[in-house]
Amino acid sequence: MTPLPITATVITLNEEAMIAGCIRSLRPVCDEIIVVDSRSTDRTREIAAAEGARVIEQAYLGDGPQKAYGVPLATNDWILSLDADERLEDDAVALIRALSLDDPQTAYALRRRNFVGNHWIRAAGFYPDSVVRLYHRATSGYLPRKHHSRVEAPRVRHLKGHIRHFTYEDLSHWIRRIDELSALDAWAMKDRGVQPSGWRPAVHALVALLRKLVFKGGFFQGPDGMTVAVTTAFNAYMKYAKLNELYEREQGGPRE
């Protein structure tokens, strides 16, 4: 199967267990794979290079800037972005290979299937979780957000193919990731000038809980719906609480 003139970009940090599978899933559609590594301390770079990827080291710049870093270095104009813990599924490969890719104004979104261990979470907005990942670099690209960035494009066509996302190893890993990601969120918000607030953590947590339970239907979707709602609320609370903490540390003590 001859790959297409598409460059894959993957950002990594200590992904030695994941990176080979990611690269292998990209080979049927991408004739170039660029891995932008945030100075991993494990074998990520070595494995990526052995799998045929071009590896570039770059200290972490934030989500959007890091995902955009490898784009100017690509030999192709069409870019396919995956995270190291994601895989193109066979239906996505078939759909991408069938595209004419003659309209640079159109970017393409795929449906992401999020897993906790071997368990596919479909509740409360976790599916279809449509994400834009294939785009033309002349017209589209990642927003310069330091966390939770996304591709902005003139037009988006939604494909029914899937990305498999090994989101969390288990529930304990889910909680650890909330701790890590909420800290990144707090850092990004402070960088944007968001000010601390004593009431904001609780308000955002309550809004997140209601959105997932009521508007996303989690209340009627059993244990998965409740798990997604509670963890989303916890993440919302912690990122604003950690924002307050950043300001407290900067000022040398708690706010009055």
C-alpha positions in Angstrom: 0.0 0.0 0.0 1.7 3.2 -1.2 1.4 6.1 1.3 0.0 9.4 0.3 1.8 12.8 0.2 0.8 13.6 3.7 3.1 14.4 6.6 2.1 13.1 10.0 3.1 15.1 13.1 3.2 13.6 16.5 4.3 15.2 19.8 5.9 13.1 22.5 7.2 13.0 26.0 8.2 9.7 27.5 6.0 7.7 25.2 8.2 4.6 24.6 5.2 2.3 25.2 3.0 4.1 22.7 5.0 5.7 19.9 5.6 2.5 17.8 1.9 1.7 17.5 1.1 5.3 16.6 3.7 5.4 13.8 2.6 2.0 12.4 -1.0 3.2 12.2 0.1 6.2 10.2 2.2 4.4 7.6 -0.6 3.4 5.2 -1.5 7.1 4.6 1.6 9.2 5.3 4.8 9.2 3.4 6.5 11.3 6.1 6.3 11.1 9.8 7.7 13.8 12.1 8.0 13.2 15.8 8.5 16.4 17.9 9.9 15.2 21.2 9.9 17.2 24.4 13.2 15.9 25.6 12.0 12.4 26.7 14.1 10.6 29.3 13.1 7.1 28.1 13.5 5.4 24.7 10.9 7.4 22.8 13.2 9.0 20.3 15.2 5.8 19.7 12.0 3.8 19.0 10.5 6.5 16.8 13.7 6.7 14.7 13.8 2.9 14.4 10.2 3.0 13.1 11.2 5.4 10.3 10.1 8.7 11.8 12.1 11.9 11.6 12.7 12.9 15.2 13.1 16.6 16.3 13.9 17.6 19.9 12.1 20.7 21.2 11.4 21.7 24.8 7.7 21.8 25.4 6.1 25.1 24.2 2.5 24.3 25.1 0.0 22.2 23.3 -0.8 24.4 20.2 2.8 25.7 19.6 4.3 22.2 20.1 1.9 20.6 17.6 2.6 23.4 15.1 6.4 23.2 15.5 7.0 20.4 13.0 4.7 21.8 10.3 7.1 24.2 8.6 9.6 21.3 8.5 7.2 19.0 6.6 7.8 18.2 2.9 4.1 18.0 2.2 1.3 20.6 2.6 -1.2 18.2 3.9 -0.7 17.5 7.6 -2.1 14.7 9.7 -1.7 15.2 13.5 -2.0 12.4 16.1 -1.0 12.2 19.7 1.3 9.3 20.6 -1.5 7.5 22.5 -3.8 7.6 19.4 -4.1 5.2 16.4 -5.8 5.5 13.0 -8.3 2.7 12.8 -8.8 0.8 9.5 -12.0 2.7 8.6 -10.1 6.0 8.9 -7.2 4.8 6.8 -9.7 3.7 4.0 -11.5 7.0 4.1 -8.4 9.1 4.0 -7.0 7.1 1.1 -10.2 7.8 -0.8 -10.0 11.6 -0.4 -9.0 13.6 -3.4 -7.3 16.3 -1.2 -7.8 18.9 -3.9 -9.4 21.6 -1.7 -6.9 23.2 0.7 -9.8 25.1 2.3 -11.3 21.9 3.8 -9.9 20.2 6.8 -11.1 16.8 7.9 -12.3 15.6 11.3 -12.4 12.0 12.6 -14.4 10.3 15.3 -12.3 9.5 18.4 -13.0 6.5 20.5 -11.7 7.0 24.0 -10.7 4.1 26.1 -10.0 3.5 29.8 -7.9 0.3 29.7 -10.0 -1.9 27.4 -13.2 -0.2 28.2 -14.6 2.2 25.6 -16.3 5.2 27.2 -19.2 6.5 25.1 -21.1 8.4 27.7 -21.6 12.1 28.3 -19.9 13.4 25.2 -17.0 11.0 25.2 -18.2 9.8 21.8 -18.1 10.6 18.9 -15.7 13.3 20.1 -15.0 14.6 16.6 -11.5 16.1 16.2 -10.0 17.9 13.2 -6.7 16.2 12.4 -6.1 16.3 8.7 -5.5 19.8 7.2 -3.7 21.9 4.6 -1.0 24.0 6.3 -1.5 27.0 3.9 -5.0 27.6 5.2 -5.4 25.8 8.5 -3.4 25.0 11.7 -3.4 24.7 15.5 -4.3 27.8 17.5 -1.4 29.1 19.6 -3.1 27.9 22.8 -0.8 26.4 25.4 -3.3 23.8 26.5 -6.3 22.2 24.8 -5.6 23.7 21.4 -7.5 22.7 18.2 -7.1 23.1 14.5 -8.8 26.2 13.0 -9.8 25.8 9.3 -12.1 27.6 6.8 -14.3 24.5 6.4 -14.4 21.2 8.2 -15.7 17.9 6.7 -16.6 15.3 9.3 -15.6 11.7 8.3 -17.0 8.6 9.9 -13.6 7.0 10.4 -12.2 6.5 13.8 -9.1 7.3 15.9 -8.6 4.9 18.8 -7.4 6.9 21.8 -5.8 5.0 24.7 -6.8 7.8 27.0 -6.2 6.3 30.4 -4.7 3.0 31.6 -7.3 2.7 34.4 -9.3 4.9 36.8 -6.2 5.7 38.9 -4.4 6.9 35.8 -7.4 9.0 34.9 -7.1 10.8 38.3 -3.3 11.3 37.9 -3.9 12.8 34.5 -6.4 15.2 35.9 -3.8 16.3 38.4 -1.2 16.8 35.6 -3.6 18.5 33.1 -5.3 20.8 35.6 -1.8 22.1 36.4 -1.2 22.8 32.7 -4.6 24.5 32.4 -3.8 26.7 35.4 -0.5 27.7 33.9 -2.1 28.5 30.6 -4.9 30.5 32.2 -2.4 32.5 34.2 -0.4 33.1 31.1 -3.5 34.6 29.4 -4.0 36.9 32.4 -7.0 35.1 34.0 -7.2 36.4 37.6 -7.7 34.4 40.8 -11.1 34.0 42.4 -12.3 32.3 45.5 -15.7 31.4 44.1 -14.7 30.4 40.5 -13.5 26.8 41.3 -16.8 25.8 42.8 -18.9 27.5 40.1 -17.0 26.0 37.2 -17.2 22.5 38.8 -20.9 22.8 39.3 -21.5 24.0 35.7 -19.3 21.1 34.4 -21.2 18.6 36.5 -24.6 19.8 35.2 -23.5 20.0 31.6 -22.3 16.4 31.6 -25.2 15.0 33.7 -28.0 16.9 32.1 -27.1 18.4 28.7 -24.8 15.5 27.7 -27.2 12.9 29.1 -24.7 11.4 31.6 -27.4 11.0 34.3 -29.1 8.4 32.0 -26.0 6.6 30.9 -25.2 4.5 33.9 -21.8 4.3 35.7 -19.9 5.7 32.7 -22.0 8.8 32.6 -21.5 9.4 36.3 -17.8 8.8 36.1 -17.4 11.3 33.2 -19.5 13.9 35.0 -17.7 13.6 38.3 -14.2 13.6 36.8 -15.0 16.5 34.5 -16.2 18.5 37.5 -13.2 17.6 39.5 -10.9 18.7 36.7 -12.8 22.0 36.4 -12.5 22.6 40.2 -8.8 21.8 40.4 -7.6 23.9 37.4 -9.2 27.0 39.0 -8.0 26.1 42.5 -4.5 25.6 41.1 -4.7 29.0 39.3 -5.4 30.5 42.7 -2.5 28.6 44.1 -0.1 30.0 41.4 -1.0 33.5 42.4 -0.6 32.7 46.1 2.9 31.4 45.5 3.8 34.5 43.4 2.6 36.8 46.1 4.3 34.8 48.9 1.2 33.8 50.8 -2.5 33.2 50.7 -5.0 35.8 49.4 -7.1 37.6 51.9 
